[in-house]
Amino acid sequence: MALLDHLRRSRRRLAPLVVLTGAALVGIATVRHREPLVAQDTAPTFTKDVAPILYKNCTTCHRPGGLGPFSLVDYDSAKANVDDIRDAVRSGFMPPWHAEGPHGTFSNDRRLSDLEKSTLVRWIDAGAKKGDVKKAPARPVYATGWEIGTPDAIVSMPDDFTVPAAGTVEYQYFEIPTNFTEDKWVSAIEFMPGAREVVHHVLVYAKVPVDPNAAPAAPRPAGTPAPRPLFVRKPQYDSPEDPPRQDVRNGPPSRLGVLIGGTAPGTNVMTFPKGTATRIRAGTVLTFQMHYTAHGHEMKDRTSVGFRFATEMPDEEMRMGAYINGAFTLPAGQKDVAVTADLEPTEPIKIWGLLPHTHLRGTRWKYTLEKPDGTSQLVLDVPRYDFNWQTYYFFKEPLDVPAGAKLVSTAWYDNSATNKHNPDASKNVKWGDQTWEEMQYTGYLYTVPSRRLKPAPK
């Protein structure tokens, strides 16, 4: 069978992997460098050469009970799927990673090294020998429940929500009190959908309800300037007003609060870098924004979020934000349409990770840092954007963004009939919640150096 046919078959079989997996952790991971290719006289074997690669890179999904369509833990299962393995490795389709840049740029880079890819292909081409079982590494052991271990706190939707078998489901909003009696520093967040098949994404917001008995804030003294916002307001990028809801259940609250985490296909666990943590204040109420997608049969979902608390106050408070362009139009039938947005801080910030997000017409992304001195720097290039893998690209070293700089995001879209994923090439497309509409959305994780909680090392 030709390579193209193999790839098509592989992609169909690997489609279930678009749901979040341990391989898609957002956080600090082992950085894989390109090892020099060395001559090897003997053919690789599964036990000595291949199993260590699979156990490190693949079996978080490809294991019994995992989300992959076949297991790579055992020799027999791996050998039975060598054609798919070869095609996925040669094409770079698996492990899923869609950004360019040298190894070492991103802390959660999932790409195989040249030596790892060569070893797998040579093993297959040489007959996929098993080898000496005494040389096999220990089989990996995976958690059967929470990947972060038993959470220190779990917050769940109060009741099941029934997702119908078909039709459009408007975003559903659920407010849940945390009952925290003191501020909590969170080092890791994990989401546990009750029905992953129908949960497209979850965003979680945190707010502290206004105390009606609290004394009003003192007025600002006359002549005192208002506090300067951290980011320049960009009204030209505002999205249109939401259309009137058809579903009267679970509408959005009047105030969401600050975004503290989210999950989408490709990202599930958020583990914050050492020295950072996000804060959830005492009395916080969480709002789950749930995007459900009907999947052909009725299902019930009750999503939960689990928190692992930091053992001490961090050096820096990790914050989460998003910037968008919601004012675009993608003309019917047009290919390669560019839409830009930019983020401009009023004081220096450090960006730790970026999440590019479009829907089914999005094809690629680029992020450029335009500095106040007129120079620019390409900081993230995603030439193979895949809606089915929503990756948070975590920098090994945080990106310093000075005051007055602009982080410019550019997304490209294919609204033509040649885009096999396009729901309808005959219509102009604007911003919208549903997957047949579009977004130009960037999530980002950042800290503010001027607001460090502990003095910076000298």
Disulfide bonds with the S-S distance in Angstrom:
none
